[in-house]
């Protein structure tokens, strides 16, 4: 039996067909991983819905050392994001859509860090406000030795998810755009 030469067109076509067929079929390890992820997601949903406690947006930290380290991490994270924005602008990467979205994400994360830092400072370090749960859907915010303006201010800055969610969205959009750009580059 004669086989086509190594560099022949027929051999190349057979190799391409085998590669295309093998890419279409999932490997056993991929199927197993997908099944494990589905089981994990169902388990987490079950545990969250049946046994979950309330998840507070801004959490309190016990002991003085916990809050100091946590506050320093907010400052460090915000500083790191400022450096990232500077670096992106300096190298003119923000001209590309993906990097521009990542810059927006960094900006919103800086705002979120400033917000969370202020919430921790007002409620845990300076003790200007006290919050208590009235019912499962209600909290009472009380200003300690300050006017009612601090209660409204504290309520407003406690809504830190209004800054964190857009930051995560822009980060996702930026990474997705960069991945799409890489995939388009690989196809050419």
N, C-alpha and C positions, 0 to 999 in steps of 0.2 A: 504494500500500500504506500502511495506517495503522499507526503505531507507538504503543505505549502511552506515556502521559505519563511524564515523568521520575520523578515521585514515586508512580506507581501500584503496586498490589500485584503485578501481572504482571511489571513490570520488576524489582522487588525479588526476586521468586522466580527469574527468569532469572539475575540477578546472583549469587544465593546458590548456584544449581546450578553455574554456571561456577566460582565460587570453590571449592566443594567438590570438583569434578572436578580442578581444577588442584592442589589440596592432596594428592590421592591419588597423583598421578603424580610420581615423582621427577624432578628436573631432571637434565639431562645432566651438569652440574658436580657434583651430589651423587653420582651414580653413579661418576664419575671419581674423586672424592675417596675414596669408599668402597673402590674398587679399589686406589688407592694405599696406603691404610692397611692393607689386607689383605696387599699385597706387602711393605710395610715390616715387618709383624708376622712374616710367614714368614721374611723375611731375618734379622731379629733372632733369632728362635728358632733358625734354622740356625747362625748365627754363635756364639750362646751355647752351644748343645749340642755343636758340633764343635770350636770353638776357644777356648771360654771358660776363663779362669783362675779360681782361687778368689777369691771376693768376701768379704773379711773384714768383719765387722759394724762394728768400730771400727778405723779405719785409722790407720797411723802417718804422721807428716808429717816431711819432711826439712828439716834446717836449723833453727836456733833461731827465726828470724823467722817461719817457717811455723806453728810450734806456738803462738807468742805471739798472732799474729793470729787463729788458729783458736780459741784459748781465749777471746779477747776477743769473738769472734762468738758463742760459746756463752753468755757472760754477757749480751751485748746481746739475744740472742734470748729468753733466759729472762726478762729484765727487761721486754721488750716484751710477752710473754705475761702477765706479772703485771699490767701496765697494761691489757691487754685484759680480763682477768678483772675487775679493778676497775671498768672502764668498763661492762662488761655488767651487773654487779651494781648499780652506781650508777644506771643507767637502767632497771633492773628488766626487762631483756630476757630474763633467765634463766627467766622465767615461761613463755616459749614453748619448746616442745620443741627446736626447731632450735638456738636460741641456747644452751640448756642443754647440748646435746651438744657444741657448739663450746667451751663453757666446760670441759667434761670433757676435750676434746682439748687445750686449752691447758694444763690441769693435768698431763696425761700428758706433753706436750712439755716442760714445766718439769722434771718428774722425769727425763725422758730427757736433757735438757741437763745437769742436775746429774750424772747418771751418766756421761755421755760426758766431761765436764770432769774428773771424778775419775779415770777410766781414763787419760786423757792425762797428768794430773798424776803419777799413780803410775808409769806405765810410761815416759813420754818425758821428763818434766822432772826427777823425783826419782830415776829409775832404781832404784826399790825392787824391781821384778820384771823378770825377763827371760823372754820366751817364745820357744820354738823349735819348729819343726815336726819331729815325730818321723817321722810318715808322713802320707799324704794325709788321714787321719781323726783324727790324734792330735797334740796339742801338749803340750809340757812347760813348766810354769810353775815358775820357780825364784825364790825370794826371795833378794835380795842383802842380807846383813847384817840380816835381820829374821827373826822366827819364822815358823812354817808358817801362822799365822793369816792373814798377808797374802796367801798363795797362794790360800787359800779365798775370801777377800774379793775378790781380783782376779778369780778365776774367776766369782764371782757377779755382780760389776758388769760384767763383760765381756758378759753376756747382755742387752745394752741393747735388743735387739729385743722383749723382753718388755714394754717401756714404749713403744717407738716404734710397734709394730703397733696396740695399742689406741688410741693417739693418732690414728693415721691412720683407723682405723675410726670413731671418734667424730666426726672432722672430716667424713668422708664421710656419716655418718648425719645430722649437723647440716645440711650443705649440701643433702642430699636432702630433708630435712624442710622446710627453708626454700623450696626450689624447689616442692615439692608444695603448700605453703601459698600461694605466689604463683599457681600454676596454678589452684588452687581459687578464688582471688579473682578471676581473669580470667574464669572461667566464669560467675560470677554477675552 
